[in-house]
Amino acid sequence: MISTMIWNALPGPVVVRVLLLLLVLAAVVFVLFEYVFPWASEYFAIQETTVEDP
């Protein structure tokens, strides 16, 4: 499921490790949606799709 090196680097018992992983995952998702995806949408024309009639 997870790399053993990352799992062993986390402090505390299993419950604390799982909570830390969920917190980090939530932070990564937040940063992606708030900063990375809006920045990328300015440089890539993802929203501007066109379909031409044959």
ZASE-238774 format. One record per atom (N, C-alpha, C, O, CB): residue number from 1; residue in one letter; atom name; x, y, z. Coordinates in nm, 4 decimals. Each point is the difference from the previous one (the first is absolute). Glycine has a CB too. Layout:
N
   n res atom       px       py       pz
 NUM   A   CA        X        Y        Z
...
***
This chain:
54
   n res atom       px       py       pz
   1   M    N   0.0831  -0.1187   0.0000
   1   M   CA  -0.0831   0.1187   0.0000
   1   M    C   0.0875   0.1249   0.0000
   1   M    O  -0.0158   0.0868  -0.0858
   1   M   CB  -0.1662  -0.2118   0.2068
   2   I    N   0.2702   0.1342  -0.0294
   2   I   CA   0.0845   0.1186   0.0147
   2   I    C   0.1431  -0.0481   0.0106
   2   I    O   0.0257  -0.1111   0.0466
   2   I   CB  -0.2096   0.2457   0.0680
   3   S    N   0.2740  -0.0540  -0.1564
   3   S   CA   0.1403  -0.0366   0.0106
   3   S    C   0.0377  -0.0186   0.1467
   3   S    O  -0.0376   0.0812   0.0845
   3   S   CB   0.0895   0.0443  -0.2974
   4   T    N   0.0200  -0.2289   0.2428
   4   T   CA   0.0370  -0.0257   0.1392
   4   T    C   0.0927   0.1078   0.0544
   4   T    O   0.0003   0.0261   0.1203
   4   T   CB  -0.0265  -0.2702  -0.1621
   5   M    N   0.1040   0.3061  -0.0441
   5   M   CA   0.0886   0.1064   0.0470
   5   M    C  -0.0814   0.1202   0.0495
   5   M    O   0.0315   0.0586   0.1035
   5   M   CB   0.1464  -0.1354  -0.2656
   6   I    N  -0.2822   0.1125   0.0876
   6   I   CA  -0.0859   0.1107   0.0432
   6   I    C  -0.0743  -0.0392   0.1272
   6   I    O  -0.0088   0.0791   0.0939
   6   I   CB  -0.0173  -0.0007  -0.3328
   7   W    N  -0.0266  -0.1987   0.2420
   7   W   CA  -0.0774  -0.0456   0.1162
   7   W    C   0.0871  -0.0022   0.1254
   7   W    O  -0.0458   0.0397   0.1071
   7   W   CB  -0.1004  -0.1777  -0.2584
   8   N    N   0.2695   0.0929   0.1399
   8   N   CA   0.0887  -0.0056   0.1164
   8   N    C   0.0498   0.1377   0.0413
   8   N    O   0.0389   0.0184   0.1154
   8   N   CB   0.0295  -0.2461  -0.1858
   9   A    N  -0.0685   0.3241  -0.0195
   9   A   CA   0.0448   0.1349   0.0341
   9   A    C  -0.1043   0.0764   0.0803
   9   A    O   0.0329   0.0965   0.0689
   9   A   CB   0.1053  -0.0958  -0.2753
  10   L    N  -0.2630  -0.0431   0.1979
  10   L   CA  -0.1061   0.0687   0.0739
  10   L    C   0.0067  -0.0360   0.1483
  10   L    O   0.0223  -0.1158   0.0353
  10   L   CB  -0.1679   0.1156  -0.2414
  11   P    N   0.1260   0.1005   0.2933
  11   P   CA   0.0066  -0.0276   0.1437
  11   P    C  -0.1324  -0.0529   0.0542
  11   P    O  -0.1057   0.0197  -0.0599
  11   P   CB   0.2778   0.1591   0.0813
  12   G    N  -0.1644  -0.2453   0.0911
  12   G   CA  -0.1189  -0.0388   0.0743
  12   G    C  -0.0547  -0.1360  -0.0361
  12   G    O   0.0534  -0.0708  -0.0854
  12   G   CB  -0.1038   0.3071   0.1012
  13   P    N  -0.0585  -0.2710   0.0523
  13   P   CA  -0.0657  -0.1287  -0.0284
  13   P    C  -0.0757   0.0055  -0.1330
  13   P    O  -0.0020   0.1028  -0.0677
  13   P   CB  -0.0194  -0.1461   0.3154
  14   V    N  -0.0399  -0.0679  -0.2830
  14   V   CA  -0.0655  -0.0137  -0.1299
  14   V    C  -0.1098   0.1047  -0.0189
  14   V    O  -0.0130   0.0561  -0.1088
  14   V   CB   0.0642  -0.3010   0.1128
  15   V    N  -0.1292   0.2718   0.0982
  15   V   CA  -0.1095   0.0969  -0.0117
  15   V    C   0.0544   0.1386  -0.0332
  15   V    O  -0.0558   0.0696  -0.0848
  15   V   CB  -0.0809  -0.2031   0.2484
  16   V    N   0.2437   0.1736  -0.0982
  16   V   CA   0.0604   0.1311  -0.0254
  16   V    C   0.0592   0.0042  -0.1404
  16   V    O  -0.0104   0.1021  -0.0680
  16   V   CB   0.0602  -0.0746   0.3136
  17   R    N   0.0112  -0.1351  -0.2894
  17   R   CA   0.0575  -0.0052  -0.1347
  17   R    C  -0.1084   0.0145  -0.1060
  17   R    O   0.0176   0.0727  -0.0977
  17   R   CB   0.1675  -0.2186   0.1829
  18   V    N  -0.2955   0.0779  -0.0662
  18   V   CA  -0.1094   0.0086  -0.0964
  18   V    C  -0.0563   0.1414  -0.0025
  18   V    O  -0.0276   0.0531  -0.1076
  18   V   CB  -0.0271  -0.2961   0.1440
  19   L    N   0.0372   0.3048   0.0793
  19   L   CA  -0.0497   0.1370   0.0054
  19   L    C   0.0968   0.0973  -0.0664
  19   L    O  -0.0431   0.0920  -0.0697
  19   L   CB  -0.0784  -0.1480   0.2806
  20   L    N   0.2508   0.0372  -0.1904
  20   L   CA   0.0988   0.0844  -0.0653
  20   L    C  -0.0042  -0.0167  -0.1518
  20   L    O   0.0095   0.0982  -0.0735
  20   L   CB   0.1342  -0.1134   0.2777
  21   L    N  -0.1576  -0.1067  -0.2504
  21   L   CA  -0.0091  -0.0233  -0.1433
  21   L    C  -0.1244   0.0650  -0.0591
  21   L    O   0.0064   0.0580  -0.1084
  21   L   CB   0.1178  -0.2720   0.1384
  22   L    N  -0.2363   0.2052   0.0392
  22   L   CA  -0.1224   0.0641  -0.0483
  22   L    C   0.0139   0.1513  -0.0019
  22   L    O  -0.0492   0.0661  -0.0914
  22   L   CB  -0.0836  -0.2576   0.1799
  23   L    N   0.1994   0.2462   0.0119
  23   L   CA   0.0229   0.1440   0.0053
  23   L    C   0.0895   0.0460  -0.1150
  23   L    O  -0.0279   0.1012  -0.0642
  23   L   CB   0.0009  -0.1083   0.3135
  24   V    N   0.1334  -0.0667  -0.2749
  24   V   CA   0.0901   0.0345  -0.1104
  24   V    C  -0.0719  -0.0150  -0.1335
  24   V    O   0.0166   0.0841  -0.0884
  24   V   CB   0.1819  -0.1580   0.2248
  25   L    N  -0.2768  -0.0296  -0.1524
  25   L   CA  -0.0753  -0.0200  -0.1231
  25   L    C  -0.0986   0.1143  -0.0224
  25   L    O  -0.0126   0.0498  -0.1119
  25   L   CB   0.0372  -0.2983   0.1383
  26   A    N  -0.0943   0.2904   0.0785
  26   A   CA  -0.0930   0.1122  -0.0116
  26   A    C   0.0736   0.1287  -0.0358
  26   A    O  -0.0506   0.0801  -0.0786
  26   A   CB  -0.1010  -0.1903   0.2450
  27   A    N   0.2693   0.1309  -0.1103
  27   A   CA   0.0785   0.1193  -0.0320
  27   A    C   0.0457  -0.0019  -0.1455
  27   A    O  -0.0014   0.1036  -0.0663
  27   A   CB   0.0771  -0.0909   0.3050
  28   V    N  -0.0359  -0.1277  -0.2884
  28   V   CA   0.0437  -0.0112  -0.1398
  28   V    C  -0.1167   0.0281  -0.0942
  28   V    O   0.0160   0.0717  -0.0987
  28   V   CB   0.1594  -0.2404   0.1649
  29   V    N  -0.2912   0.1134  -0.0367
  29   V   CA  -0.1180   0.0239  -0.0835
  29   V    C  -0.0376   0.1478   0.0031
  29   V    O  -0.0341   0.0570  -0.1036
  29   V   CB  -0.0473  -0.2915   0.1478
  30   F    N   0.0870   0.2971   0.0729
  30   F   CA  -0.0311   0.1423   0.0120
  30   F    C   0.0942   0.0848  -0.0844
  30   F    O  -0.0444   0.0889  -0.0728
  30   F   CB  -0.0424  -0.1300   0.3032
  31   V    N   0.2161   0.0142  -0.2210
  31   V   CA   0.0984   0.0773  -0.0767
  31   V    C  -0.0207  -0.0207  -0.1499
  31   V    O   0.0122   0.0946  -0.0777
  31   V   CB   0.1523  -0.1139   0.2677
  32   L    N  -0.1955  -0.1025  -0.2305
  32   L   CA  -0.0240  -0.0252  -0.1417
  32   L    C  -0.1188   0.0802  -0.0521
  32   L    O   0.0090   0.0639  -0.1048
  32   L   CB   0.0866  -0.2927   0.1333
  33   F    N  -0.2076   0.2255   0.0450
  33   F   CA  -0.1198   0.0679  -0.0470
  33   F    C   0.0087   0.1514   0.0124
  33   F    O  -0.0591   0.0709  -0.0814
  33   F   CB  -0.0687  -0.2719   0.1448
  34   E    N   0.1981   0.2518   0.0340
  34   E   CA   0.0070   0.1440   0.0213
  34   E    C   0.1081   0.0687  -0.0813
  34   E    O  -0.0183   0.1150  -0.0399
  34   E   CB  -0.0674  -0.1557   0.2652
  35   Y    N   0.1971  -0.0251  -0.2513
  35   Y   CA   0.1135   0.0657  -0.0636
  35   Y    C   0.0445  -0.0646  -0.1308
  35   Y    O   0.0193   0.0702  -0.0993
  35   Y   CB   0.0507  -0.0035   0.3245
  36   V    N  -0.0537  -0.1969  -0.2273
  36   V   CA   0.0595  -0.0656  -0.1164
  36   V    C  -0.0964  -0.0058  -0.1174
  36   V    O   0.0368   0.0377  -0.1113
  36   V   CB   0.1045  -0.1721   0.2650
  37   F    N  -0.2648   0.0875  -0.1313
  37   F   CA  -0.0943  -0.0127  -0.1106
  37   F    C  -0.0384   0.1350  -0.0601
  37   F    O  -0.0057   0.0103  -0.1226
  37   F   CB  -0.0800  -0.2172   0.2295
  38   P    N   0.0588   0.3117  -0.0273
  38   P   CA  -0.0269   0.1310  -0.0627
  38   P    C   0.1201   0.0535  -0.0783
  38   P    O  -0.0175   0.0587  -0.1068
  38   P   CB  -0.1426  -0.0106   0.2918
  39   W    N   0.2796  -0.0674  -0.1342
  39   W   CA   0.1193   0.0434  -0.0721
  39   W    C   0.0129  -0.0752  -0.1325
  39   W    O   0.0293   0.0598  -0.1036
  39   W   CB   0.0837  -0.0060   0.3224
  40   A    N  -0.1348  -0.1841  -0.2146
  40   A   CA   0.0134  -0.0810  -0.1213
  40   A    C  -0.1083   0.0341  -0.1015
  40   A    O   0.0251  -0.0064  -0.1203
  40   A   CB   0.0774  -0.1766   0.2562
  41   S    N  -0.2213   0.2189  -0.0909
  41   S   CA  -0.1073   0.0314  -0.0945
  41   S    C   0.0276   0.1283  -0.0764
  41   S    O  -0.0556   0.0189  -0.1082
  41   S   CB  -0.1045  -0.1358   0.2574
  42   E    N   0.2433   0.2050  -0.0975
  42   E   CA   0.0366   0.1207  -0.0728
  42   E    C   0.0934  -0.0316  -0.1165
  42   E    O  -0.0029   0.0691  -0.1018
  42   E   CB  -0.0249   0.0629   0.3123
  43   Y    N   0.1088  -0.2336  -0.1968
  43   Y   CA   0.0985  -0.0333  -0.1020
  43   Y    C  -0.0472  -0.1061  -0.0982
  43   Y    O   0.0511  -0.0086  -0.1117
  43   Y   CB   0.1216   0.0688   0.2751
  44   F    N  -0.2688  -0.1401  -0.1231
  44   F   CA  -0.0548  -0.1029  -0.0874
  44   F    C  -0.1459   0.0319  -0.0254
  44   F    O  -0.0752   0.0254   0.0940
  44   F   CB   0.2375  -0.1991  -0.0068
  45   A    N  -0.2027   0.1726  -0.2114
  45   A   CA  -0.1378   0.0355  -0.0364
  45   A    C  -0.0926  -0.1189   0.0213
  45   A    O  -0.0563  -0.0538  -0.0954
  45   A   CB   0.1416   0.2204  -0.0726
  46   I    N  -0.1005  -0.2066   0.2917
  46   I   CA  -0.0834  -0.1161   0.0323
  46   I    C  -0.1480   0.0351  -0.0154
  46   I    O  -0.0780  -0.0829  -0.0469
  46   I   CB   0.2548  -0.0017   0.2061
  47   Q    N  -0.2166   0.2058  -0.1206
  47   Q   CA  -0.1397   0.0419  -0.0023
  47   Q    C  -0.0475   0.0342  -0.1412
  47   Q    O  -0.1203  -0.0012  -0.0259
  47   Q   CB   0.1482   0.0868   0.2584
  48   E    N   0.0621  -0.0560  -0.3221
  48   E   CA  -0.0365   0.0483  -0.1325
  48   E    C  -0.0001  -0.1134  -0.1021
  48   E    O   0.0906  -0.0107  -0.0826
  48   E   CB   0.0051   0.2346   0.1404
  49   T    N  -0.1970  -0.3073  -0.0511
  49   T   CA  -0.0113  -0.1087  -0.0965
  49   T    C  -0.1022   0.0388  -0.1054
  49   T    O  -0.1007   0.0633   0.0316
  49   T   CB   0.1632  -0.2353   0.1433
  50   T    N  -0.0384   0.1360  -0.2959
  50   T   CA  -0.0917   0.0283  -0.1092
  50   T    C  -0.0267  -0.1262  -0.0789
  50   T    O   0.0879  -0.0840  -0.0191
  50   T   CB  -0.0055   0.3198   0.0067
  51   V    N  -0.2034  -0.2467  -0.0319
  51   V   CA  -0.0392  -0.1110  -0.0869
  51   V    C  -0.0539   0.0610  -0.1275
  51   V    O  -0.0947   0.0785   0.0031
  51   V   CB   0.0421  -0.2337   0.1928
  52   E    N   0.1118   0.1197  -0.3061
  52   E   CA  -0.0425   0.0548  -0.1283
  52   E    C  -0.1020  -0.0912  -0.0668
  52   E    O   0.0042  -0.1223   0.0127
  52   E   CB   0.2183   0.2341  -0.0378
  53   D    N  -0.3145  -0.0475  -0.0466
  53   D   CA  -0.0980  -0.0786  -0.0769
  53   D    C   0.0688  -0.0563  -0.1243
  53   D    O   0.0813   0.0675  -0.0632
  53   D   CB  -0.2746   0.0765   0.1474
  54   P    N   0.1597  -0.2687  -0.1184
  54   P   CA   0.0632  -0.0610  -0.1189
  54   P    C  -0.0472   0.0602  -0.1288
  54   P    O   0.0443  -0.0412  -0.1073
  54   P   CB  -0.0231  -0.1663   0.2328
***
